[in-house]
């Protein structure tokens, strides 16, 4: 047998690569479709932004994209026309200013809350500086100058009735060394604590007040200042003034001035006589009070019967004015033993009746 030799070599065959041919266009894939959609979206947004930018004006530009122009204004001064011949200008008629609503109603309460020293209606107006004041309201003829004989120091206690409330009032009269002090304080069940005080000098006209105050619960609220040196009467409220007149009284001092006049002038005690006092209150009121002598009466008081009490009345002069009735005791220097203040036309008010009379 013929022996075969193992293959001990490689057979080399040269292989030549064929020339590359052009690849066909690839088919559209999912990624390529997404890419195309993204490009289209971006394009649409760009177009909208371009249109929006053209439609919206920039700050400082108008709707057409043009900058707003600042208008400048020139002021041209024209020559003044020739002055015309002067003509008479009619003067406006002088009118009296209408008072405020609060000034028209300055009446103080004289009802259940009023004390003998509290003020009433005020209609006085202070004159301008340097102009003489008009005569006091209701003054008419000049005030008479009365002789006076003042009572000695005394303390008078009264029972007080105001509506359904009652209490006590104390009048203290203290003359000394040509001066005086006079106080009236009241309090009680259902009554407010009211007080009034008058102080000043004693002269040929009798009681000459210098300062009068009214207080509630111990606090001064209003005051009147009598200034004979300057011839003025001034007030803490309101800010006006009146002329000072000899014999002027305040809302408390008249209660001593009236007895002093009747003590000194017996001819004025008969029925039908009248006395006139210039009385000033704390709210700017200043007017003449005319007291008519009505006659003598026997009066019953908490201190006992008072025979021959002299009854005087100051009548109300206008609505919401106060009527004053006072009974004076000849046995007690004509000091008041009963006092009644009635607000008209309501007819309500305050009554004081003597409970005790004594020296200090």
RAWORA-V999174 format. One record per pair of residues at least 12 apart in sequence whose C-alpha atoms are under 10 Angstrom apart, sorted by the first residue. I is the first residue (numbers start at 1). J is the second residue. D is the distance in whole Angstrom. If there is no record, write none. Layout:
I;J;D / I;J;D
//
This chain:
53;65;10 / 103;122;9 / 103;123;9 / 104;121;9 / 104;122;9 / 104;123;8 / 105;121;8 / 105;122;8 / 105;123;9 / 105;320;10 / 106;119;9 / 106;120;8 / 106;121;6 / 106;122;6 / 106;123;8 / 106;283;7 / 106;284;9 / 106;285;9 / 107;119;8 / 107;120;5 / 107;121;4 / 107;122;6 / 107;123;9 / 107;283;9 / 107;285;9 / 107;319;10 / 107;320;7 / 107;321;7 / 107;322;10 / 108;120;5 / 108;121;6 / 108;122;9 / 108;281;10 / 108;282;10 / 108;283;8 / 108;320;9 / 108;321;9 / 108;322;10 / 108;343;10 / 109;121;9 / 109;320;9 / 109;321;9 / 109;322;9 / 109;343;8 / 109;349;9 / 110;162;10 / 110;320;9 / 110;321;8 / 110;322;7 / 110;323;10 / 110;341;7 / 110;342;7 / 110;343;6 / 110;344;9 / 110;347;10 / 110;348;8 / 110;349;6 / 110;350;8 / 111;162;7 / 111;163;8 / 111;322;9 / 111;341;8 / 111;342;7 / 111;343;6 / 111;344;10 / 111;346;9 / 111;347;8 / 111;348;5 / 111;349;4 / 111;350;7 / 112;161;8 / 112;162;5 / 112;163;6 / 112;164;9 / 112;165;8 / 112;191;8 / 112;192;10 / 112;341;10 / 112;342;10 / 112;343;10 / 112;348;7 / 112;349;5 / 112;350;6 / 112;351;10 / 113;162;7 / 113;163;9 / 113;165;10 / 113;190;10 / 113;191;7 / 113;192;7 / 113;193;10 / 113;194;9 / 113;349;8 / 113;350;8 / 114;162;8 / 114;191;10 / 114;192;9 / 114;194;9 / 114;341;9 / 114;342;10 / 114;343;10 / 114;349;7 / 114;350;7 / 115;160;10 / 115;162;9 / 115;169;10 / 115;184;9 / 115;185;9 / 115;186;8 / 115;192;10 / 115;193;10 / 115;194;7 / 115;195;8 / 115;196;9 / 115;214;10 / 115;251;10 / 115;252;10 / 115;341;9 / 115;349;9 / 115;350;7 / 115;351;9 / 115;352;10 / 116;184;9 / 116;185;10 / 116;186;10 / 116;194;10 / 116;195;9 / 116;196;9 / 116;251;7 / 116;252;7 / 116;255;9 / 116;324;9 / 116;339;8 / 116;340;9 / 116;341;7 / 116;349;10 / 116;350;8 / 116;351;9 / 116;352;9 / 117;183;10 / 117;184;8 / 117;185;10 / 117;194;9 / 117;195;8 / 117;196;6 / 117;197;8 / 117;198;10 / 117;212;9 / 117;213;9 / 117;214;7 / 117;215;10 / 117;250;8 / 117;251;5 / 117;252;5 / 117;253;9 / 117;254;10 / 117;255;10 / 117;281;8 / 117;282;9 / 118;194;9 / 118;195;9 / 118;196;8 / 118;213;10 / 118;214;7 / 118;215;9 / 118;222;10 / 118;250;10 / 118;251;7 / 118;252;9 / 118;281;7 / 118;282;8 / 118;283;9 / 119;214;9 / 119;250;9 / 119;251;7 / 119;279;10 / 119;280;8 / 119;281;5 / 119;282;6 / 119;283;6 / 119;284;9 / 119;285;7 / 119;286;10 / 119;321;10 / 119;322;9 / 120;251;10 / 120;280;10 / 120;281;7 / 120;282;9 / 120;283;8 / 120;284;10 / 120;285;7 / 120;286;10 / 120;320;8 / 120;321;6 / 120;322;7 / 120;343;9 / 121;281;9 / 121;283;8 / 121;284;9 / 121;285;6 / 121;286;9 / 121;287;10 / 121;318;9 / 121;319;9 / 121;320;7 / 121;321;6 / 121;322;9 / 122;137;10 / 122;280;10 / 122;281;8 / 122;282;9 / 122;283;7 / 122;284;6 / 122;285;4 / 122;286;7 / 122;287;9 / 122;321;10 / 123;136;10 / 123;137;8 / 123;283;10 / 123;284;8 / 123;285;6 / 123;286;8 / 123;287;9 / 124;136;8 / 124;137;7 / 124;240;9 / 124;241;9 / 124;242;8 / 124;283;10 / 124;284;7 / 124;285;6 / 124;286;6 / 124;287;8 / 125;240;7 / 125;241;8 / 125;242;8 / 125;284;8 / 125;285;9 / 125;286;9 / 126;233;10 / 126;234;10 / 126;239;9 / 126;240;5 / 126;241;5 / 126;242;6 / 126;243;9 / 126;284;9 / 127;240;9 / 127;241;8 / 127;242;8 / 127;243;9 / 128;240;10 / 128;241;10 / 129;241;10 / 132;242;10 / 132;243;8 / 133;232;10 / 133;241;9 / 133;242;7 / 133;243;6 / 133;244;10 / 134;242;9 / 134;243;8 / 135;242;10 / 135;243;9 / 135;245;10 / 135;287;9 / 135;288;10 / 136;242;9 / 136;243;9 / 136;245;9 / 136;278;8 / 136;279;10 / 136;285;10 / 136;286;7 / 136;287;5 / 136;288;7 / 137;278;9 / 137;285;9 / 137;286;7 / 137;287;5 / 137;288;6 / 137;289;9 / 138;278;10 / 138;286;10 / 138;287;6 / 138;288;6 / 138;289;8 / 138;290;9 / 138;317;9 / 139;276;9 / 139;277;9 / 139;278;8 / 139;287;7 / 139;288;6 / 139;289;9 / 139;290;9 / 140;288;9 / 142;276;10 / 143;245;9 / 143;246;9 / 143;247;9 / 143;248;10 / 143;275;10 / 143;276;7 / 143;277;8 / 143;278;8 / 143;288;9 / 144;246;10 / 144;247;9 / 144;275;9 / 144;276;7 / 144;277;9 / 145;204;9 / 145;205;7 / 145;246;8 / 145;247;8 / 145;261;10 / 145;276;10 / 145;277;10 / 146;204;9 / 146;205;7 / 146;206;9 / 146;247;9 / 146;257;10 / 146;260;9 / 146;261;6 / 146;262;9 / 146;264;8 / 146;265;8 / 146;275;9 / 146;276;10 / 146;277;10 / 147;204;8 / 147;205;7 / 147;206;8 / 147;260;8 / 147;261;6 / 147;262;9 / 147;263;9 / 147;264;6 / 147;265;7 / 148;203;9 / 148;204;8 / 148;205;7 / 148;206;6 / 148;207;9 / 148;257;8 / 148;258;9 / 148;259;8 / 148;260;5 / 148;261;5 / 148;262;8 / 148;263;7 / 148;264;5 / 148;265;8 / 149;204;10 / 149;205;10 / 149;206;7 / 149;207;10 / 149;257;9 / 149;258;10 / 149;259;8 / 149;260;5 / 149;261;6 / 149;262;8 / 149;263;6 / 149;264;5 / 149;265;9 / 149;333;9 / 150;175;9 / 150;202;9 / 150;206;7 / 150;207;8 / 150;256;8 / 150;257;8 / 150;258;10 / 150;259;7 / 150;260;5 / 150;261;8 / 150;262;10 / 150;263;8 / 150;264;8 / 150;333;8 / 150;334;10 / 151;173;9 / 151;174;10 / 151;175;9 / 151;256;8 / 151;257;10 / 151;259;8 / 151;260;7 / 151;263;9 / 151;332;8 / 151;333;6 / 151;334;8 / 151;335;8 / 152;173;8 / 152;174;8 / 152;175;7 / 152;176;9 / 152;332;10 / 152;333;8 / 152;359;8 / 152;360;10 / 153;172;8 / 153;173;5 / 153;174;5 / 153;175;6 / 153;176;9 / 153;180;9 / 153;181;10 / 153;182;10 / 153;358;9 / 153;359;6 / 153;360;7 / 154;171;8 / 154;172;6 / 154;173;5 / 154;174;7 / 154;175;9 / 154;332;10 / 154;335;10 / 154;357;7 / 154;358;6 / 154;359;4 / 154;360;6 / 155;170;7 / 155;171;6 / 155;172;5 / 155;173;6 / 155;174;9 / 155;182;10 / 155;183;10 / 155;184;10 / 155;356;8 / 155;357;6 / 155;358;5 / 155;359;6 / 155;360;6 / 156;169;8 / 156;170;6 / 156;171;5 / 156;172;7 / 156;173;9 / 156;184;9 / 156;335;9 / 156;336;9 / 156;337;9 / 156;353;10 / 156;354;7 / 156;355;8 / 156;356;6 / 156;357;5 / 156;358;6 / 156;359;8 / 156;360;10 / 157;169;6 / 157;170;5 / 157;171;6 / 157;172;9 / 157;184;10 / 157;185;10 / 157;186;10 / 157;303;10 / 157;337;9 / 157;352;9 / 157;353;8 / 157;354;6 / 157;355;5 / 157;356;5 / 157;357;6 / 157;358;9 / 158;170;6 / 158;171;8 / 158;186;9 / 158;301;9 / 158;302;8 / 158;303;9 / 158;337;8 / 158;338;8 / 158;339;10 / 158;351;9 / 158;352;6 / 158;353;5 / 158;354;4 / 158;355;5 / 158;356;7 / 158;357;9 / 159;186;9 / 159;187;10 / 159;188;10 / 159;301;9 / 159;302;8 / 159;303;10 / 159;338;10 / 159;351;8 / 159;352;6 / 159;353;5 / 159;354;7 / 159;355;6 / 159;356;9 / 160;186;8 / 160;187;9 / 160;188;8 / 160;191;9 / 160;339;10 / 160;340;10 / 160;350;7 / 160;351;6 / 160;352;5 / 160;353;7 / 160;354;9 / 160;355;10 / 161;188;10 / 161;191;9 / 161;340;10 / 161;349;8 / 161;350;6 / 161;351;5 / 161;352;7 / 161;353;9 / 162;190;9 / 162;191;8 / 162;341;10 / 162;348;8 / 162;349;6 / 162;350;5 / 162;351;7 / 162;352;9 / 163;190;10 / 163;191;10 / 163;348;7 / 163;349;7 / 163;350;8 / 163;351;9 / 164;189;10 / 164;190;8 / 164;191;10 / 165;188;8 / 165;189;6 / 165;190;5 / 165;191;6 / 165;350;10 / 166;186;10 / 166;187;8 / 166;188;6 / 166;189;6 / 166;190;7 / 166;191;7 / 166;350;10 / 166;351;10 / 166;352;10 / 167;186;7 / 167;187;6 / 167;188;4 / 167;189;6 / 167;190;8 / 167;191;7 / 167;192;10 / 167;352;10 / 168;185;8 / 168;186;6 / 168;187;6 / 168;188;6 / 168;189;9 / 168;191;9 / 168;352;8 / 168;353;10 / 168;354;10 / 168;355;9 / 169;184;7 / 169;185;5 / 169;186;4 / 169;187;7 / 169;188;9 / 169;193;10 / 169;194;9 / 169;195;9 / 169;352;8 / 169;353;9 / 169;354;9 / 169;355;10 / 170;183;8 / 170;184;6 / 170;185;5 / 170;186;7 / 170;187;9 / 170;195;10 / 170;354;10 / 170;355;10 / 170;356;10 / 171;183;6 / 171;184;5 / 171;185;7 / 171;186;9 / 171;196;10 / 171;197;10 / 171;252;10 / 171;255;10 / 171;357;10 / 172;184;7 / 172;185;9 / 172;197;10 / 172;359;9 / 172;360;8 / 173;198;10 / 173;253;10 / 173;256;8 / 173;359;9 / 173;360;9 / 174;199;10 / 174;359;10 / 174;360;8 / 175;199;10 / 175;200;10 / 175;201;9 / 175;202;8 / 175;207;10 / 176;201;9 / 176;202;9 / 177;201;9 / 177;202;9 / 178;200;9 / 178;201;6 / 178;202;5 / 178;203;7 / 178;207;10 / 179;199;8 / 179;200;6 / 179;201;4 / 179;202;6 / 179;203;9 / 179;207;9 / 179;208;9 / 179;209;10 / 180;198;8 / 180;199;6 / 180;200;6 / 180;201;6 / 180;202;7 / 180;207;8 / 180;208;9 / 180;209;9 / 181;197;7 / 181;198;6 / 181;199;5 / 181;200;7 / 181;201;9 / 181;209;9 / 181;253;9 / 182;196;8 / 182;197;6 / 182;198;5 / 182;199;6 / 182;200;9 / 182;209;10 / 182;212;9 / 182;252;8 / 182;253;7 / 182;255;10 / 182;256;9 / 183;195;7 / 183;196;6 / 183;197;4 / 183;198;6 / 183;199;9 / 183;212;10 / 183;213;10 / 183;214;10 / 183;252;8 / 183;253;9 / 184;196;5 / 184;197;7 / 184;198;9 / 184;214;10 / 184;252;8 / 185;197;9 / 185;215;9 / 185;216;10 / 185;218;10 / 186;216;10 / 187;217;9 / 192;216;7 / 192;217;7 / 193;215;8 / 193;216;6 / 193;217;5 / 193;218;7 / 193;219;10 / 194;214;8 / 194;215;6 / 194;216;5 / 194;217;6 / 194;218;8 / 194;219;9 / 195;213;8 / 195;214;6 / 195;215;5 / 195;216;6 / 195;217;8 / 195;218;7 / 195;219;9 / 195;220;9 / 196;212;7 / 196;213;6 / 196;214;4 / 196;215;6 / 196;216;9 / 196;218;10 / 196;220;9 / 196;222;10 / 196;223;10 / 196;251;9 / 196;252;7 / 197;211;8 / 197;212;6 / 197;213;5 / 197;214;7 / 197;215;9 / 197;220;10 / 197;223;10 / 197;250;10 / 197;251;9 / 197;252;7 / 197;253;9 / 198;210;8 / 198;211;6 / 198;212;4 / 198;213;7 / 198;214;9 / 198;223;10 / 198;224;9 / 198;249;10 / 198;250;8 / 198;251;9 / 198;252;7 / 198;253;7 / 199;211;6 / 199;212;7 / 199;213;9 / 199;250;10 / 199;253;9 / 200;212;9 / 200;226;9 / 200;253;10 / 203;247;9 / 204;246;10 / 204;247;9 / 205;246;7 / 205;247;6 / 205;248;9 / 205;257;9 / 205;260;10 / 205;261;9 / 206;246;10 / 206;247;7 / 206;248;10 / 206;249;10 / 206;256;9 / 206;257;7 / 206;258;10 / 206;260;7 / 206;261;8 / 207;247;7 / 207;248;9 / 207;249;8 / 207;250;10 / 207;253;7 / 207;254;8 / 207;256;7 / 207;257;6 / 207;258;10 / 207;260;9 / 208;226;9 / 208;228;9 / 208;246;8 / 208;247;7 / 208;248;7 / 208;249;7 / 208;250;9 / 208;253;8 / 208;257;9 / 209;224;9 / 209;225;8 / 209;226;6 / 209;227;9 / 209;228;10 / 209;247;9 / 209;248;8 / 209;249;6 / 209;250;7 / 209;252;10 / 209;253;7 / 209;254;10 / 210;224;8 / 210;225;6 / 210;226;5 / 210;227;7 / 210;228;8 / 210;233;9 / 210;248;10 / 210;249;9 / 210;250;9 / 211;223;7 / 211;224;6 / 211;225;5 / 211;226;6 / 211;227;9 / 211;233;10 / 211;234;10 / 211;235;10 / 211;250;9 / 212;224;5 / 212;225;7 / 212;226;8 / 212;235;10 / 212;249;9 / 212;250;7 / 212;251;8 / 212;252;8 / 212;253;9 / 212;280;9 / 212;281;9 / 212;282;8 / 213;225;9 / 213;235;10 / 213;236;10 / 213;250;9 / 213;251;9 / 213;252;10 / 213;281;9 / 213;282;7 / 214;251;10 / 214;252;10 / 214;281;10 / 214;282;8 / 221;236;9 / 221;237;9 / 221;282;9 / 222;235;8 / 222;236;6 / 222;237;6 / 222;238;9 / 222;281;9 / 222;282;6 / 222;283;8 / 223;235;6 / 223;236;5 / 223;237;7 / 223;238;10 / 223;281;9 / 223;282;6 / 223;283;8 / 223;284;10 / 224;236;7 / 224;237;9 / 224;241;10 / 224;250;8 / 224;251;10 / 224;280;8 / 224;281;7 / 224;282;6 / 224;283;8 / 224;284;8 / 225;241;10 / 225;244;10 / 225;250;10 / 225;280;10 / 225;282;9 / 226;241;10 / 226;242;10 / 226;243;9 / 226;244;7 / 226;245;9 / 226;248;8 / 226;249;9 / 226;250;9 / 226;280;10 / 227;243;9 / 227;244;7 / 227;245;10 / 228;243;9 / 228;244;6 / 228;245;8 / 228;246;8 / 228;248;10 / 229;244;9 / 230;243;9 / 230;244;8 / 231;243;6 / 231;244;5 / 231;245;8 / 231;246;10 / 232;244;5 / 232;245;8 / 233;245;9 / 233;248;10 / 233;280;9 / 233;284;9 / 233;286;9 / 234;282;9 / 234;284;8 / 235;281;9 / 235;282;7 / 235;283;7 / 235;284;7 / 235;285;10 / 236;282;8 / 236;283;9 / 236;284;9 / 237;282;7 / 237;283;6 / 237;284;7 / 238;282;9 / 238;283;6 / 238;284;6 / 239;283;10 / 239;284;8 / 240;283;10 / 240;284;7 / 241;284;8 / 241;285;10 / 241;286;10 / 242;280;9 / 242;284;8 / 242;285;9 / 242;286;8 / 243;286;10 / 244;278;10 / 245;278;8 / 246;278;9 / 247;277;7 / 247;278;7 / 247;279;9 / 248;277;7 / 248;278;5 / 248;279;6 / 248;280;7 / 248;286;9 / 248;287;10 / 248;288;9 / 249;277;7 / 249;278;6 / 249;279;5 / 249;280;6 / 249;281;9 / 249;286;9 / 249;288;10 / 250;277;10 / 250;278;8 / 250;279;5 / 250;280;5 / 250;281;6 / 250;282;8 / 250;286;9 / 251;279;6 / 251;280;6 / 251;281;6 / 251;282;8 / 252;279;9 / 252;280;10 / 252;281;9 / 253;279;9 / 254;277;8 / 254;278;9 / 254;279;7 / 254;280;10 / 254;289;10 / 255;326;9 / 255;328;10 / 255;334;10 / 255;335;8 / 255;336;7 / 255;339;10 / 256;333;10 / 256;334;9 / 256;335;7 / 256;336;8 / 257;277;9 / 257;335;10 / 258;275;8 / 258;276;9 / 258;277;8 / 258;291;9 / 258;312;10 / 258;328;9 / 258;334;8 / 258;335;8 / 258;336;9 / 259;328;7 / 259;329;9 / 259;330;9 / 259;332;10 / 259;333;7 / 259;334;5 / 259;335;6 / 259;336;8 / 260;333;8 / 260;334;8 / 260;335;9 / 261;275;9 / 261;334;9 / 262;275;9 / 262;310;10 / 262;328;9 / 262;330;9 / 262;333;9 / 262;334;7 / 262;335;10 / 263;330;8 / 263;333;7 / 263;334;7 / 263;335;10 / 268;292;10 / 268;293;8 / 269;292;10 / 269;293;7 / 269;294;9 / 269;295;8 / 269;296;9 / 269;310;8 / 269;311;10 / 269;312;9 / 270;292;10 / 270;293;7 / 270;294;8 / 270;295;7 / 270;296;9 / 270;310;9 / 271;292;8 / 271;293;5 / 271;294;5 / 271;295;5 / 271;296;8 / 271;310;9 / 271;311;9 / 271;312;9 / 272;291;10 / 272;292;6 / 272;293;5 / 272;294;6 / 272;295;8 / 272;312;10 / 273;291;8 / 273;292;6 / 273;293;5 / 273;294;8 / 273;295;9 / 273;312;9 / 274;290;7 / 274;291;5 / 274;292;4 / 274;293;6 / 274;294;9 / 274;312;9 / 274;313;9 / 274;314;10 / 275;288;10 / 275;289;8 / 275;290;6 / 275;291;5 / 275;292;7 / 275;293;8 / 275;312;9 / 275;314;10 / 276;288;6 / 276;289;6 / 276;290;4 / 276;291;6 / 276;292;9 / 276;314;10 / 277;289;5 / 277;290;7 / 277;291;8 / 278;290;9 / 289;313;10 / 289;314;7 / 289;315;9 / 289;316;10 / 289;317;10 / 289;324;10 / 290;312;10 / 290;313;8 / 290;314;6 / 290;315;8 / 290;316;10 / 291;311;10 / 291;312;6 / 291;313;5 / 291;314;5 / 291;315;8 / 291;324;9 / 291;325;9 / 291;326;9 / 292;311;9 / 292;312;5 / 292;313;5 / 292;314;6 / 292;315;8 / 292;325;10 / 293;310;8 / 293;311;6 / 293;312;5 / 293;313;7 / 293;314;9 / 293;326;10 / 294;310;8 / 294;311;6 / 294;312;6 / 294;313;7 / 294;325;10 / 295;308;9 / 295;309;8 / 295;310;6 / 295;311;6 / 295;312;7 / 295;327;10 / 296;308;5 / 296;309;5 / 296;310;5 / 296;311;6 / 296;312;9 / 296;327;9 / 296;328;9 / 296;329;10 / 297;309;5 / 297;310;6 / 297;311;7 / 297;327;9 / 297;328;10 / 298;310;9 / 298;311;10 / 298;327;10 / 299;311;10 / 299;327;8 / 299;328;10 / 299;329;9 / 299;337;9 / 299;338;9 / 299;353;10 / 300;337;10 / 300;338;9 / 300;353;9 / 300;354;9 / 301;337;8 / 301;338;8 / 301;352;10 / 301;353;6 / 301;354;6 / 301;355;7 / 301;356;10 / 302;337;10 / 302;353;7 / 302;354;6 / 302;355;5 / 302;356;8 / 303;337;9 / 303;353;8 / 303;354;6 / 303;355;5 / 303;356;6 / 303;357;8 / 304;354;9 / 304;355;8 / 304;356;9 / 306;327;10 / 306;328;9 / 306;329;7 / 306;330;9 / 306;331;9 / 306;337;8 / 306;354;10 / 307;329;8 / 307;330;9 / 307;331;9 / 308;327;9 / 308;328;9 / 308;329;7 / 308;330;7 / 308;331;9 / 309;326;9 / 309;327;6 / 309;328;5 / 309;329;5 / 309;330;7 / 309;331;9 / 309;334;8 / 309;336;9 / 309;337;8 / 309;338;9 / 310;326;8 / 310;327;5 / 310;328;5 / 310;329;7 / 310;330;7 / 310;334;8 / 310;336;9 / 310;337;10 / 311;325;7 / 311;326;6 / 311;327;5 / 311;328;7 / 311;329;9 / 311;336;10 / 311;338;9 / 311;339;10 / 312;324;8 / 312;325;6 / 312;326;5 / 312;327;6 / 312;328;8 / 312;339;10 / 313;325;5 / 313;326;6 / 313;327;9 / 313;340;10 / 314;326;9 / 314;341;10 / 315;342;10 / 315;344;9 / 316;342;9 / 316;343;8 / 316;344;7 / 316;345;9 / 317;344;9 / 318;344;8 / 318;345;9 / 319;343;9 / 319;344;6 / 319;345;6 / 319;346;9 / 320;342;10 / 320;343;6 / 320;344;5 / 320;345;7 / 320;346;8 / 320;347;10 / 321;342;9 / 321;343;6 / 321;344;6 / 321;345;8 / 322;340;10 / 322;341;6 / 322;342;5 / 322;343;5 / 322;344;6 / 322;345;9 / 322;346;10 / 322;347;9 / 322;348;10 / 322;349;9 / 323;340;8 / 323;341;6 / 323;342;5 / 323;343;6 / 323;344;7 / 323;345;9 / 323;347;9 / 323;349;9 / 324;339;7 / 324;340;6 / 324;341;5 / 324;342;7 / 324;343;9 / 324;349;10 / 324;350;10 / 325;338;8 / 325;339;6 / 325;340;5 / 325;341;7 / 325;342;8 / 325;351;9 / 326;338;6 / 326;339;5 / 326;340;6 / 326;341;9 / 326;351;10 / 326;352;10 / 327;339;6 / 327;340;9 / 327;353;10 / 332;357;9 / 332;358;10 / 335;357;10 / 336;352;9 / 336;353;9 / 336;354;8 / 337;352;8 / 337;353;6 / 337;354;5 / 337;355;9 / 337;356;9 / 337;357;9 / 338;351;7 / 338;352;5 / 338;353;4 / 338;354;6 / 338;355;10 / 339;351;6 / 339;352;5 / 339;353;7 / 339;354;9 / 340;352;6 / 340;353;9
//
